[in-house]
Amino acid sequence: MLLNPFERRLVSGGLRRQVLRRWDVSRWRSLGADFTEQTVLEIGCGCGHGVAAAYELMGAKEVHAFDPDPQMVTTARQTLTRHGLFSRRPSVQLWQGEATAIPGGGASYDAVMSFQVLHHVENWRAALEEVARVLKPGGSLFLAESLRGFVEHPLWGRWMEHPAEDRFDLPELEAELQRYGFSIQGRRGRGRWMTWLHAKKTN
């Protein structure tokens, strides 16, 4: 599901960049996030802040990223160009795509990251299956996610659009990860609302 205009403005602003770098990435790093010399995939690149953070804060060697919204892919290109990342990091690749149909062969990435994207995917279980397919054995998945308690909250529902059916709480999310061969390495959370999670592909 694409973001509505309010959500698009929310994720495109400077505040979102600061939250991503100072809140999300700091929690991932406490869970072991270190992309040094790794090839990383971002699901749902938004306006490019995650790509920049993977290089600048977590040491990635190469970052590929996609978003279902062509407008967001265009914005990400503009953001990364403005900050000189394309000239300094020619390994950046961006494209329009879906989390349930990631292009390329299996076992292609050392790590996959996703900032508040999975709860927007209608068939989130299929997206996790795709992540498991493209991750190398021993590769890591880092999620920053909104859980059912947030998604179904009546206040946020007035401003944000999410798929209505089959949303997940933390036990359901972790159970599905384990189903696709992941081992949970650690988590940070805010009760029923949010989680920051590191899962490793075991085979």
FIKOLZA-1660 file (N, C-alpha, C; in steps of 0.1 Angstrom, whole numbers, plus 5000, padded with zeros to 4 digits):
% residues 203
   i   px   py   pz ch aa at
   1 5008 4988 5000  A  M  N
   1 5000 5000 5000  A  M CA
   1 5009 5012 5000  A  M  C
   2 5006 5022 4991  A  L  N
   2 5013 5034 4990  A  L CA
   2 5010 5044 5001  A  L  C
   3 5019 5052 5005  A  L  N
   3 5016 5062 5015  A  L CA
   3 5006 5073 5010  A  L  C
   4 4998 5078 5020  A  N  N
   4 4989 5089 5016  A  N CA
   4 4997 5102 5016  A  N  C
   5 4992 5113 5012  A  P  N
   5 4999 5126 5011  A  P CA
   5 5005 5130 5025  A  P  C
   6 4997 5128 5036  A  F  N
   6 5002 5132 5049  A  F CA
   6 5014 5123 5052  A  F  C
   7 5013 5110 5050  A  E  N
   7 5025 5101 5054  A  E CA
   7 5037 5105 5045  A  E  C
   8 5034 5108 5032  A  R  N
   8 5046 5111 5023  A  R CA
   8 5053 5123 5028  A  R  C
   9 5045 5134 5033  A  R  N
   9 5052 5146 5038  A  R CA
   9 5059 5142 5051  A  R  C
  10 5054 5133 5059  A  L  N
  10 5060 5130 5072  A  L CA
  10 5073 5123 5070  A  L  C
  11 5074 5114 5061  A  V  N
  11 5087 5106 5059  A  V CA
  11 5097 5114 5051  A  V  C
  12 5093 5125 5044  A  S  N
  12 5102 5133 5035  A  S CA
  12 5109 5144 5043  A  S  C
  13 5104 5147 5055  A  G  N
  13 5109 5159 5061  A  G CA
  13 5122 5156 5069  A  G  C
  14 5128 5167 5074  A  G  N
  14 5140 5166 5082  A  G CA
  14 5139 5159 5095  A  G  C
  15 5127 5160 5101  A  L  N
  15 5124 5153 5113  A  L CA
  15 5125 5138 5112  A  L  C
  16 5120 5132 5101  A  R  N
  16 5121 5118 5099  A  R CA
  16 5136 5114 5097  A  R  C
  17 5144 5122 5091  A  R  N
  17 5158 5119 5089  A  R CA
  17 5164 5118 5103  A  R  C
  18 5161 5127 5112  A  Q  N
  18 5167 5127 5125  A  Q CA
  18 5162 5115 5134  A  Q  C
  19 5149 5112 5133  A  V  N
  19 5144 5100 5140  A  V CA
  19 5151 5088 5135  A  V  C
  20 5152 5086 5122  A  L  N
  20 5158 5074 5116  A  L CA
  20 5172 5073 5121  A  L  C
  21 5180 5083 5121  A  R  N
  21 5194 5082 5124  A  R CA
  21 5197 5081 5139  A  R  C
  22 5189 5089 5147  A  R  N
  22 5192 5090 5162  A  R CA
  22 5184 5080 5170  A  R  C
  23 5173 5075 5164  A  W  N
  23 5164 5066 5171  A  W CA
  23 5165 5052 5166  A  W  C
  24 5161 5050 5153  A  D  N
  24 5161 5037 5147  A  D CA
  24 5175 5031 5146  A  D  C
  25 5184 5038 5140  A  V  N
  25 5198 5033 5138  A  V CA
  25 5205 5030 5151  A  V  C
  26 5203 5039 5160  A  S  N
  26 5209 5037 5173  A  S CA
  26 5204 5024 5180  A  S  C
  27 5192 5021 5179  A  R  N
  27 5187 5009 5184  A  R CA
  27 5192 4997 5176  A  R  C
  28 5192 4998 5163  A  W  N
  28 5198 4987 5156  A  W CA
  28 5213 4984 5159  A  W  C
  29 5220 4995 5161  A  R  N
  29 5235 4993 5165  A  R CA
  29 5236 4987 5178  A  R  C
  30 5227 4990 5187  A  S  N
  30 5227 4983 5200  A  S CA
  30 5224 4968 5199  A  S  C
  31 5218 4964 5188  A  L  N
  31 5214 4950 5185  A  L CA
  31 5225 4944 5176  A  L  C
  32 5236 4951 5173  A  G  N
  32 5246 4945 5165  A  G CA
  32 5247 4949 5150  A  G  C
  33 5240 4960 5146  A  A  N
  33 5241 4964 5132  A  A CA
  33 5254 4970 5129  A  A  C
  34 5261 4963 5120  A  D  N
  34 5274 4968 5115  A  D CA
  34 5275 4962 5101  A  D  C
  35 5274 4971 5091  A  F  N
  35 5274 4967 5077  A  F CA
  35 5287 4968 5070  A  F  C
  36 5298 4969 5078  A  T  N
  36 5311 4971 5072  A  T CA
  36 5314 4961 5061  A  T  C
  37 5317 4966 5049  A  E  N
  37 5321 4957 5038  A  E CA
  37 5309 4948 5033  A  E  C
  38 5297 4952 5036  A  Q  N
  38 5286 4943 5033  A  Q CA
  38 5278 4950 5022  A  Q  C
  39 5271 4941 5014  A  T  N
  39 5261 4945 5004  A  T CA
  39 5247 4944 5011  A  T  C
  40 5240 4956 5011  A  V  N
  40 5228 4957 5019  A  V CA
  40 5216 4961 5010  A  V  C
  41 5205 4955 5013  A  L  N
  41 5192 4959 5006  A  L CA
  41 5183 4966 5016  A  L  C
  42 5177 4977 5011  A  E  N
  42 5167 4984 5019  A  E CA
  42 5154 4982 5012  A  E  C
  43 5144 4977 5020  A  I  N
  43 5130 4976 5015  A  I CA
  43 5122 4989 5018  A  I  C
  44 5118 4996 5008  A  G  N
  44 5110 5008 5010  A  G CA
  44 5120 5020 5013  A  G  C
  45 5126 5025 5003  A  C  N
  45 5137 5034 5005  A  C CA
  45 5132 5048 5008  A  C  C
  46 5119 5051 5006  A  G  N
  46 5114 5064 5009  A  G CA
  46 5121 5075 5002  A  G  C
  47 5126 5085 5009  A  C  N
  47 5133 5096 5003  A  C CA
  47 5148 5095 5004  A  C  C
  48 5153 5083 5008  A  G  N
  48 5167 5080 5007  A  G CA
  48 5175 5081 5020  A  G  C
  49 5168 5085 5031  A  H  N
  49 5176 5086 5044  A  H CA
  49 5182 5073 5049  A  H  C
  50 5175 5062 5046  A  G  N
  50 5180 5049 5051  A  G CA
  50 5193 5045 5043  A  G  C
  51 5193 5048 5030  A  V  N
  51 5205 5045 5022  A  V CA
  51 5217 5053 5027  A  V  C
  52 5215 5066 5029  A  A  N
  52 5226 5074 5034  A  A CA
  52 5230 5069 5048  A  A  C
  53 5221 5065 5057  A  A  N
  53 5225 5060 5070  A  A CA
  53 5233 5047 5069  A  A  C
  54 5229 5038 5060  A  A  N
  54 5236 5026 5058  A  A CA
  54 5251 5028 5055  A  A  C
  55 5254 5038 5046  A  Y  N
  55 5267 5041 5043  A  Y CA
  55 5274 5049 5054  A  Y  C
  56 5268 5059 5059  A  E  N
  56 5275 5069 5067  A  E CA
  56 5276 5065 5082  A  E  C
  57 5266 5057 5087  A  L  N
  57 5266 5053 5101  A  L CA
  57 5269 5038 5103  A  L  C
  58 5267 5030 5093  A  M  N
  58 5268 5015 5095  A  M CA
  58 5279 5009 5086  A  M  C
  59 5285 5017 5078  A  G  N
  59 5297 5013 5070  A  G CA
  59 5295 5004 5058  A  G  C
  60 5283 5004 5052  A  A  N
  60 5280 4995 5041  A  A CA
  60 5289 4997 5029  A  A  C
  61 5293 4987 5022  A  K  N
  61 5301 4988 5010  A  K CA
  61 5292 4991 4998  A  K  C
  62 5280 4985 4998  A  E  N
  62 5271 4987 4986  A  E CA
  62 5257 4986 4991  A  E  C
  63 5248 4995 4987  A  V  N
  63 5234 4995 4991  A  V CA
  63 5225 4996 4979  A  V  C
  64 5216 4986 4978  A  H  N
  64 5205 4986 4968  A  H CA
  64 5192 4989 4976  A  H  C
  65 5183 4996 4969  A  A  N
  65 5170 5000 4976  A  A CA
  65 5159 5002 4966  A  A  C
  66 5147 4999 4970  A  F  N
  66 5136 5001 4962  A  F CA
  66 5124 5006 4970  A  F  C
  67 5114 5011 4962  A  D  N
  67 5101 5016 4968  A  D CA
  67 5090 5013 4958  A  D  C
  68 5078 5010 4963  A  P  N
  68 5067 5008 4953  A  P CA
  68 5062 5021 4947  A  P  C
  69 5065 5032 4953  A  D  N
  69 5060 5045 4949  A  D CA
  69 5071 5052 4940  A  D  C
  70 5068 5053 4927  A  P  N
  70 5079 5060 4918  A  P CA
  70 5082 5074 4923  A  P  C
  71 5073 5081 4929  A  Q  N
  71 5076 5094 4933  A  Q CA
  71 5086 5094 4945  A  Q  C
  72 5086 5084 4953  A  M  N
  72 5095 5083 4964  A  M CA
  72 5109 5079 4958  A  M  C
  73 5109 5071 4948  A  V  N
  73 5122 5067 4942  A  V CA
  73 5129 5079 4936  A  V  C
  74 5121 5088 4929  A  T  N
  74 5126 5100 4924  A  T CA
  74 5131 5109 4935  A  T  C
  75 5124 5110 4946  A  T  N
  75 5128 5119 4957  A  T CA
  75 5141 5113 4963  A  T  C
  76 5142 5100 4964  A  A  N
  76 5154 5094 4969  A  A CA
  76 5166 5098 4960  A  A  C
  77 5165 5097 4947  A  R  N
  77 5175 5100 4938  A  R CA
  77 5180 5115 4940  A  R  C
  78 5170 5123 4941  A  Q  N
  78 5173 5138 4943  A  Q CA
  78 5180 5140 4957  A  Q  C
  79 5175 5134 4967  A  T  N
  79 5182 5135 4980  A  T CA
  79 5196 5130 4980  A  T  C
  80 5199 5119 4975  A  L  N
  80 5212 5113 4975  A  L CA
  80 5221 5121 4965  A  L  C
  81 5216 5126 4954  A  T  N
  81 5224 5134 4945  A  T CA
  81 5228 5147 4952  A  T  C
  82 5218 5153 4959  A  R  N
  82 5220 5166 4966  A  R CA
  82 5231 5165 4977  A  R  C
  83 5232 5153 4983  A  H  N
  83 5242 5151 4994  A  H CA
  83 5255 5145 4988  A  H  C
  84 5256 5143 4975  A  G  N
  84 5268 5138 4969  A  G CA
  84 5270 5123 4970  A  G  C
  85 5260 5116 4974  A  L  N
  85 5262 5101 4977  A  L CA
  85 5264 5094 4964  A  L  C
  86 5257 5098 4953  A  F  N
  86 5259 5091 4940  A  F CA
  86 5273 5092 4935  A  F  C
  87 5279 5104 4937  A  S  N
  87 5293 5106 4932  A  S CA
  87 5303 5099 4941  A  S  C
  88 5300 5099 4954  A  R  N
  88 5310 5093 4963  A  R CA
  88 5307 5078 4965  A  R  C
  89 5295 5073 4962  A  R  N
  89 5292 5059 4963  A  R CA
  89 5285 5054 4951  A  R  C
  90 5292 5051 4940  A  P  N
  90 5286 5047 4928  A  P CA
  90 5279 5033 4929  A  P  C
  91 5281 5026 4940  A  S  N
  91 5275 5013 4942  A  S CA
  91 5260 5014 4946  A  S  C
  92 5255 5026 4948  A  V  N
  92 5241 5028 4951  A  V CA
  92 5232 5024 4939  A  V  C
  93 5222 5016 4941  A  Q  N
  93 5212 5012 4931  A  Q CA
  93 5198 5014 4937  A  Q  C
  94 5190 5021 4929  A  L  N
  94 5176 5024 4933  A  L CA
  94 5166 5020 4922  A  L  C
  95 5155 5014 4926  A  W  N
  95 5145 5011 4916  A  W CA
  95 5131 5010 4922  A  W  C
  96 5121 5011 4913  A  Q  N
  96 5107 5009 4918  A  Q CA
  96 5104 4994 4919  A  Q  C
  97 5099 4990 4930  A  G  N
  97 5096 4975 4931  A  G CA
  97 5088 4972 4943  A  G  C
  98 5084 4959 4945  A  E  N
  98 5076 4955 4955  A  E CA
  98 5083 4945 4965  A  E  C
  99 5080 4946 4977  A  A  N
  99 5087 4937 4987  A  A CA
  99 5083 4922 4985  A  A  C
 100 5072 4919 4978  A  T  N
 100 5068 4906 4976  A  T CA
 100 5074 4900 4963  A  T  C
 101 5082 4908 4956  A  A  N
 101 5088 4903 4943  A  A CA
 101 5101 4910 4941  A  A  C
 102 5111 4907 4950  A  I  N
 102 5124 4913 4949  A  I CA
 102 5132 4907 4937  A  I  C
 103 5137 4915 4928  A  P  N
 103 5144 4909 4917  A  P CA
 103 5158 4903 4921  A  P  C
 104 5163 4895 4912  A  G  N
 104 5176 4889 4914  A  G CA
 104 5176 4875 4920  A  G  C
 105 5187 4869 4920  A  G  N
 105 5188 4856 4925  A  G CA
 105 5188 4855 4940  A  G  C
 106 5188 4843 4945  A  G  N
 106 5188 4840 4960  A  G CA
 106 5202 4843 4966  A  G  C
 107 5202 4844 4979  A  A  N
 107 5214 4846 4987  A  A CA
 107 5223 4857 4981  A  A  C
 108 5217 4868 4978  A  S  N
 108 5224 4879 4972  A  S CA
 108 5229 4890 4982  A  S  C
 109 5224 4891 4994  A  Y  N
 109 5227 4902 5003  A  Y CA
 109 5232 4897 5016  A  Y  C
 110 5241 4905 5022  A  D  N
 110 5246 4902 5035  A  D CA
 110 5236 4907 5046  A  D  C
 111 5228 4917 5043  A  A  N
 111 5219 4923 5053  A  A CA
 111 5207 4929 5045  A  A  C
 112 5196 4929 5052  A  V  N
 112 5184 4936 5047  A  V CA
 112 5179 4945 5058  A  V  C
 113 5175 4957 5055  A  M  N
 113 5169 4966 5065  A  M CA
 113 5156 4972 5060  A  M  C
 114 5148 4975 5070  A  S  N
 114 5135 4981 5066  A  S CA
 114 5130 4990 5078  A  S  C
 115 5128 5003 5074  A  F  N
 115 5124 5013 5084  A  F CA
 115 5109 5015 5082  A  F  C
 116 5100 5009 5091  A  Q  N
 116 5086 5012 5091  A  Q CA
 116 5079 5009 5078  A  Q  C
 117 5082 4998 5072  A  V  N
 117 5076 4995 5059  A  V CA
 117 5067 4982 5059  A  V  C
 118 5072 4972 5066  A  L  N
 118 5065 4959 5066  A  L CA
 118 5050 4960 5069  A  L  C
 119 5046 4969 5078  A  H  N
 119 5032 4970 5082  A  H CA
 119 5024 4976 5071  A  H  C
 120 5030 4982 5061  A  H  N
 120 5023 4988 5050  A  H CA
 120 5021 4977 5039  A  H  C
 121 5027 4966 5040  A  V  N
 121 5027 4956 5029  A  V CA
 121 5015 4946 5032  A  V  C
 122 5006 4946 5023  A  E  N
 122 4994 4937 5025  A  E CA
 122 4998 4923 5028  A  E  C
 123 5006 4917 5019  A  N  N
 123 5010 4903 5021  A  N CA
 123 5024 4903 5028  A  N  C
 124 5024 4907 5040  A  W  N
 124 5037 4909 5047  A  W CA
 124 5044 4895 5049  A  W  C
 125 5037 4885 5049  A  R  N
 125 5043 4871 5051  A  R CA
 125 5051 4868 5038  A  R  C
 126 5045 4871 5027  A  A  N
 126 5052 4868 5014  A  A CA
 126 5065 4877 5013  A  A  C
 127 5064 4889 5019  A  A  N
 127 5076 4898 5019  A  A CA
 127 5087 4892 5027  A  A  C
 128 5084 4886 5039  A  L  N
 128 5094 4880 5047  A  L CA
 128 5100 4868 5040  A  L  C
 129 5092 4860 5033  A  E  N
 129 5097 4849 5025  A  E CA
 129 5107 4854 5014  A  E  C
 130 5104 4865 5008  A  E  N
 130 5113 4870 4998  A  E CA
 130 5126 4875 5005  A  E  C
 131 5125 4881 5016  A  V  N
 131 5137 4885 5023  A  V CA
 131 5146 4873 5027  A  V  C
 132 5140 4863 5031  A  A  N
 132 5147 4850 5034  A  A CA
 132 5154 4845 5022  A  A  C
 133 5147 4846 5010  A  R  N
 133 5153 4841 4998  A  R CA
 133 5165 4849 4994  A  R  C
 134 5165 4862 4995  A  V  N
 134 5176 4870 4989  A  V CA
 134 5188 4872 4999  A  V  C
 135 5185 4868 5012  A  L  N
 135 5196 4869 5022  A  L CA
 135 5206 4857 5021  A  L  C
 136 5218 4860 5023  A  K  N
 136 5228 4849 5023  A  K CA
 136 5226 4842 5037  A  K  C
 137 5230 4829 5037  A  P  N
 137 5230 4822 5050  A  P CA
 137 5239 4829 5060  A  P  C
 138 5233 4831 5072  A  G  N
 138 5240 4839 5082  A  G CA
 138 5238 4854 5081  A  G  C
 139 5231 4858 5071  A  G  N
 139 5228 4872 5069  A  G CA
 139 5218 4878 5079  A  G  C
 140 5217 4891 5080  A  S  N
 140 5209 4897 5091  A  S CA
 140 5198 4905 5085  A  S  C
 141 5186 4905 5092  A  L  N
 141 5175 4914 5089  A  L CA
 141 5173 4923 5100  A  L  C
 142 5173 4936 5098  A  F  N
 142 5170 4946 5108  A  F CA
 142 5157 4953 5105  A  F  C
 143 5148 4952 5114  A  L  N
 143 5134 4958 5112  A  L CA
 143 5132 4969 5123  A  L  C
 144 5126 4980 5118  A  A  N
 144 5120 4990 5127  A  A CA
 144 5106 4990 5123  A  A  C
 145 5097 4985 5132  A  E  N
 145 5083 4983 5128  A  E CA
 145 5073 4987 5138  A  E  C
 146 5061 4991 5132  A  S  N
 146 5049 4994 5140  A  S CA
 146 5041 4982 5141  A  S  C
 147 5036 4979 5153  A  L  N
 147 5029 4967 5155  A  L CA
 147 5014 4969 5155  A  L  C
 148 5006 4959 5157  A  R  N
 148 4991 4960 5156  A  R CA
 148 4986 4971 5165  A  R  C
 149 4991 4972 5177  A  G  N
 149 4986 4982 5187  A  G CA
 149 4987 4997 5181  A  G  C
 150 4997 5000 5173  A  F  N
 150 4998 5013 5167  A  F CA
 150 4990 5014 5155  A  F  C
 151 4991 5003 5146  A  V  N
 151 4984 5004 5133  A  V CA
 151 4969 5005 5135  A  V  C
 152 4963 4998 5145  A  E  N
 152 4949 4998 5147  A  E CA
 152 4944 5009 5157  A  E  C
 153 4953 5017 5162  A  H  N
 153 4949 5028 5171  A  H CA
 153 4940 5038 5164  A  H  C
 154 4929 5041 5170  A  P  N
 154 4919 5050 5163  A  P CA
 154 4924 5064 5159  A  P  C
 155 4933 5069 5167  A  L  N
 155 4939 5082 5164  A  L CA
 155 4948 5082 5152  A  L  C
 156 4957 5073 5151  A  W  N
 156 4966 5072 5140  A  W CA
 156 4958 5068 5127  A  W  C
 157 4948 5060 5129  A  G  N
 157 4940 5056 5117  A  G CA
 157 4933 5067 5110  A  G  C
 158 4932 5079 5117  A  R  N
 158 4925 5090 5111  A  R CA
 158 4935 5097 5101  A  R  C
 159 4948 5095 5103  A  W  N
 159 4958 5102 5095  A  W CA
 159 4966 5093 5086  A  W  C
 160 4967 5081 5089  A  M  N
 160 4975 5071 5082  A  M CA
 160 4967 5060 5076  A  M  C
 161 4972 5055 5065  A  E  N
 161 4965 5044 5058  A  E CA
 161 4973 5031 5059  A  E  C
 162 4967 5021 5064  A  H  N
 162 4974 5008 5065  A  H CA
 162 4964 4997 5060  A  H  C
 163 4969 4986 5055  A  P  N
 163 4960 4975 5052  A  P CA
 163 4952 4971 5065  A  P  C
 164 4940 4967 5063  A  A  N
 164 4931 4965 5074  A  A CA
 164 4932 4951 5080  A  A  C
 165 4936 4941 5072  A  E  N
 165 4935 4927 5075  A  E CA
 165 4949 4922 5079  A  E  C
 166 4949 4912 5087  A  D  N
 166 4961 4904 5090  A  D CA
 166 4973 4913 5094  A  D  C
 167 4971 4922 5103  A  R  N
 167 4983 4929 5109  A  R CA
 167 4989 4921 5120  A  R  C
 168 5001 4924 5124  A  F  N
 168 5009 4915 5133  A  F CA
 168 5012 4922 5146  A  F  C
 169 5013 4914 5157  A  D  N
 169 5019 4918 5169  A  D CA
 169 5033 4912 5170  A  D  C
 170 5040 4915 5180  A  L  N
 170 5054 4910 5181  A  L CA
 170 5055 4895 5181  A  L  C
 171 5047 4887 5188  A  P  N
 171 5048 4873 5188  A  P CA
 171 5045 4867 5174  A  P  C
 172 5035 4873 5167  A  E  N
 172 5032 4868 5153  A  E CA
 172 5043 4871 5144  A  E  C
 173 5049 4883 5145  A  L  N
 173 5060 4887 5136  A  L CA
 173 5072 4877 5138  A  L  C
 174 5075 4875 5151  A  E  N
 174 5087 4866 5154  A  E CA
 174 5084 4852 5149  A  E  C
 175 5071 4847 5151  A  A  N
 175 5068 4833 5147  A  A CA
 175 5069 4832 5132  A  A  C
 176 5066 4842 5124  A  E  N
 176 5067 4841 5110  A  E CA
 176 5081 4842 5105  A  E  C
 177 5089 4850 5112  A  L  N
 177 5104 4850 5109  A  L CA
 177 5110 4836 5112  A  L  C
 178 5106 4830 5123  A  Q  N
 178 5112 4817 5126  A  Q CA
 178 5107 4806 5115  A  Q  C
 179 5095 4808 5110  A  R  N
 179 5090 4799 5100  A  R CA
 179 5098 4799 5087  A  R  C
 180 5104 4811 5084  A  Y  N
 180 5112 4812 5072  A  Y CA
 180 5127 4811 5075  A  Y  C
 181 5130 4805 5087  A  G  N
 181 5144 4802 5089  A  G CA
 181 5153 4812 5096  A  G  C
 182 5146 4822 5103  A  F  N
 182 5153 4832 5110  A  F CA
 182 5154 4829 5125  A  F  C
 183 5165 4833 5131  A  S  N
 183 5167 4832 5145  A  S CA
 183 5167 4846 5151  A  S  C
 184 5159 4849 5161  A  I  N
 184 5158 4862 5167  A  I CA
 184 5171 4865 5175  A  I  C
 185 5178 4875 5172  A  Q  N
 185 5191 4878 5179  A  Q CA
 185 5189 4888 5190  A  Q  C
 186 5179 4897 5189  A  G  N
 186 5176 4907 5199  A  G CA
 186 5165 4916 5194  A  G  C
 187 5159 4923 5204  A  R  N
 187 5148 4932 5201  A  R CA
 187 5148 4944 5211  A  R  C
 188 5144 4955 5207  A  R  N
 188 5141 4966 5216  A  R CA
 188 5126 4970 5212  A  R  C
 189 5118 4974 5222  A  G  N
 189 5104 4976 5219  A  G CA
 189 5098 4987 5228  A  G  C
 190 5086 4991 5223  A  R  N
 190 5077 5000 5230  A  R CA
 190 5064 4994 5232  A  R  C
 191 5063 4983 5240  A  G  N
 191 5051 4976 5243  A  G CA
 191 5044 4970 5231  A  G  C
 192 5031 4974 5229  A  R  N
 192 5023 4968 5219  A  R CA
 192 5025 4977 5206  A  R  C
 193 5032 4987 5206  A  W  N
 193 5032 4997 5195  A  W CA
 193 5043 4995 5185  A  W  C
 194 5056 4993 5190  A  M  N
 194 5067 4993 5181  A  M CA
 194 5078 4983 5185  A  M  C
 195 5086 4979 5175  A  T  N
 195 5097 4971 5178  A  T CA
 195 5109 4974 5169  A  T  C
 196 5121 4972 5174  A  W  N
 196 5133 4972 5167  A  W CA
 196 5139 4959 5169  A  W  C
 197 5142 4952 5157  A  L  N
 197 5145 4937 5158  A  L CA
 197 5156 4934 5149  A  L  C
 198 5164 4924 5154  A  H  N
 198 5175 4918 5146  A  H CA
 198 5172 4903 5145  A  H  C
 199 5171 4898 5133  A  A  N
 199 5169 4884 5131  A  A CA
 199 5180 4879 5121  A  A  C
 200 5186 4867 5123  A  K  N
 200 5196 4862 5115  A  K CA
 200 5191 4850 5107  A  K  C
 201 5194 4849 5094  A  K  N
 201 5190 4837 5086  A  K CA
 201 5199 4826 5090  A  K  C
 202 5194 4815 5094  A  T  N
 202 5202 4804 5099  A  T CA
 202 5206 4794 5089  A  T  C
 203 5201 4794 5077  A  N  N
 203 5205 4784 5067  A  N CA
 203 5204 4790 5053  A  N  C
% end
